[in-house]
Structures are given as structure tokens and as C-alpha cells.
Amino acid sequence: MNRWLAHPAAKPAVFALALLPAVLLLRGAIAGTLGPNPAEALTRGTGDWTLRLLCLTLAVTPLRQWTGWHALARLRRMLGLFAFGYGVLHFLCYAWLDMGFDAAAIVRDIPKRPFVLVGTSALLLMLALAATSFDRAIRTLGAARWQRLHRAVYAVAGLAVLHFFWMRAGKNDFAEVAVYAAVVAALLGWRAWRRWRPGAAARRVSP
């Protein structure tokens, strides 16, 4: 598996797979096959894939450590940037299909509706992470500060689940929310356990 993940074709293959949902949504919108409410299908679809790709990004480190597939690390940045890209598409669907690109109405609407405020906050955090996801940013900020900044991805995941929860609360439908919440809780719980388990502090300061 490491050999396959390190192959030059691995990144293009993952890129194509991550882009495929957006292509299918666009094709469905053009062909009119997104159901009776295509606007909701587009908004929901882009939001779902934002959360899925966030989960995949967070899963890279545990999978790498559990399986020994260390070449997975080379895909993490791409997955994170795709999560941000789908988040931008999700916000654009809201801004266009719900608000008609009326900037003043959007500014008024964001603080009025908690799930919109939470989702926008998550997107702004993702913007900061995407803007500093490149090697030059690591050199400019320094590795320690860069790592502290990019721990904000944990807050992004929590805000994304809360956004989804509040969005589904109106329909009293929490089954799918519970699945995402369990996945995010497991991924963040694993990181907390790794950081605070006995002996972890000594290992962090060891050469």
C-alpha cells in the first residue's frame, strides 16, 4: 500500500476522486436530475462533501499510525484543500440560491440564524488554514506556530457538525448527524488520548 500511495499517479487519482462529486452535482444541475428541489440538493450535497472530506483529512494521521501507510501524509494537504473548496461551494450555494447574491441581506442573515453563523465561522477558519497550507507559510510562521494555527482544524470539524445538527434540527432528523458526530468525536478523542496519555509529555520533548 505504501508503494501505491507513493506512486506518482496516486495524487492525480485522489484529485480526480475528490473532484468527482462536484462534477456529478454540476451534471445533475444541468440535466435537471437533482430532484424536485435542485437548490437544496446542491446546497446539501456540497455541505455533505465538505464534512466528509474534513473527516478524511482528520483520519489521515490515525490511519497512517495504525497501518504504517506513511505515504498517506502526502495526500493530507490535498484533502484539506478540497474540504475548503467544497465549503466555499456550499457557501456560494447559500449566497446565490438562498440570498440571490444580495450582500447586504447576507450580512444581516448570518448573525440572525445560528446555523449560518456557525457554518460561516467554520469557513473563515478554513480560509486561514488554506491560506497557510503551503511550505512557504510554514517557513514564514515557523513550524511551532504553524502547528498551533492548524490545530484549528479540530474547531472547524466541531463547528461543521454543529452547523449540520442545527440545520437538521428543523426536520427533527438526527440519524445522519449522529454518524458524523461519532466519527469526529472518535478522531478528536484519539488525538486527545495520544496527547495526554501517560508518558506523552516526555515523548514530545524527547529528541
Backbone hydrogen bonds, N-H to C=O, Kabsch-Sander energy under -0.5 kcal/mol:
donor,donor_aa,acceptor,acceptor_aa,energy
5,L,1,M,-2.9
6,A,2,N,-2.0
7,H,4,W,-1.1
10,A,7,H,-2.0
11,K,7,H,-0.5
13,A,9,A,-2.0
14,V,10,A,-2.5
15,F,11,K,-2.8
16,A,12,P,-2.4
17,L,13,A,-2.2
18,A,14,V,-2.6
19,L,15,F,-1.9
20,L,16,A,-1.5
22,A,19,L,-0.6
23,V,19,L,-1.8
24,L,20,L,-2.7
25,L,21,P,-2.4
26,L,22,A,-2.5
27,R,23,V,-2.7
28,G,24,L,-2.5
29,A,25,L,-2.3
30,I,26,L,-2.3
31,A,27,R,-2.8
32,G,28,G,-1.2
33,T,28,G,-2.3
34,L,28,G,-0.5
41,A,37,N,-2.1
42,L,38,P,-2.5
43,T,39,A,-2.4
44,R,40,E,-3.1
45,G,41,A,-2.6
46,T,42,L,-2.3
47,G,43,T,-1.8
48,D,44,R,-2.8
49,W,45,G,-2.1
50,T,46,T,-1.6
51,L,47,G,-2.0
52,R,48,D,-2.5
53,L,49,W,-2.2
54,L,50,T,-1.9
55,C,51,L,-2.3
56,L,52,R,-2.3
57,T,53,L,-2.4
58,L,54,L,-2.4
59,A,55,C,-1.6
60,V,56,L,-0.8
60,V,57,T,-0.9
63,L,59,A,-2.3
64,R,60,V,-2.6
65,Q,61,T,-2.2
66,W,62,P,-2.8
67,T,63,L,-2.6
68,G,64,R,-1.5
69,W,63,L,-0.6
70,H,68,G,-1.9
72,L,69,W,-1.8
73,A,70,H,-1.6
74,R,71,A,-1.2
75,L,72,L,-2.2
76,R,72,L,-0.6
76,R,73,A,-0.9
77,R,73,A,-0.5
79,L,75,L,-2.3
80,G,76,R,-2.5
81,L,77,R,-2.5
82,F,78,M,-2.3
83,A,79,L,-2.3
84,F,80,G,-2.0
85,G,81,L,-2.5
86,Y,82,F,-2.7
87,G,83,A,-2.0
88,V,84,F,-2.4
89,L,85,G,-2.2
90,H,86,Y,-2.5
91,F,87,G,-2.3
92,L,88,V,-2.6
93,C,89,L,-2.4
94,Y,90,H,-1.8
95,A,91,F,-3.1
96,W,92,L,-2.7
97,L,93,C,-2.3
98,D,93,C,-0.8
98,D,94,Y,-1.3
99,M,94,Y,-1.5
100,G,96,W,-1.3
101,F,95,A,-3.7
102,D,99,M,-1.4
103,A,101,F,-1.1
106,I,102,D,-2.4
107,V,103,A,-2.4
108,R,104,A,-1.9
109,D,105,A,-2.2
110,I,106,I,-2.4
112,K,108,R,-0.6
113,R,109,D,-1.7
116,V,113,R,-0.7
117,L,113,R,-2.3
118,V,114,P,-2.7
119,G,115,F,-1.9
120,T,116,V,-2.6
121,S,117,L,-2.2
122,A,118,V,-2.3
123,L,119,G,-2.1
124,L,120,T,-2.3
125,L,121,S,-2.0
126,M,122,A,-2.3
127,L,123,L,-2.1
128,A,124,L,-1.8
129,L,125,L,-2.0
130,A,126,M,-3.0
131,A,127,L,-2.5
132,T,128,A,-0.9
133,S,130,A,-1.3
137,A,134,F,-0.7
138,I,134,F,-1.5
139,R,135,D,-2.1
140,T,136,R,-2.3
141,L,137,A,-2.9
142,G,138,I,-2.1
146,W,142,G,-2.5
147,Q,143,A,-2.4
148,R,144,A,-2.1
149,L,145,R,-2.5
150,H,146,W,-2.4
151,R,147,Q,-0.7
151,R,148,R,-0.7
152,A,149,L,-1.8
153,V,150,H,-1.3
154,Y,151,R,-1.8
155,A,151,R,-0.6
156,V,152,A,-2.3
157,A,153,V,-2.3
158,G,154,Y,-2.1
159,L,155,A,-2.8
160,A,156,V,-2.6
161,V,157,A,-2.1
162,L,158,G,-2.2
163,H,159,L,-2.8
164,F,160,A,-2.2
165,F,161,V,-2.7
166,W,162,L,-2.6
167,M,163,H,-2.0
168,R,164,F,-2.1
169,A,165,F,-1.3
170,G,166,W,-0.7
171,K,168,R,-1.1
172,N,169,A,-1.1
173,D,168,R,-1.6
174,F,172,N,-0.5
178,A,174,F,-2.5
179,V,175,A,-1.3
180,Y,176,E,-2.0
181,A,177,V,-2.9
182,A,178,A,-2.2
183,V,179,V,-2.2
184,V,180,Y,-2.8
185,A,181,A,-2.6
186,A,182,A,-2.3
187,L,183,V,-2.4
188,L,184,V,-2.7
189,G,185,A,-2.7
190,W,186,A,-2.2
191,R,187,L,-1.4
192,A,188,L,-2.4
193,W,189,G,-2.6
194,R,190,W,-2.5
195,R,191,R,-2.1
196,W,192,A,-2.5
197,R,193,W,-1.6
200,A,197,R,-2.3
203,R,199,G,-1.7
204,R,200,A,-2.0
205,V,201,A,-1.4
206,S,202,A,-0.8
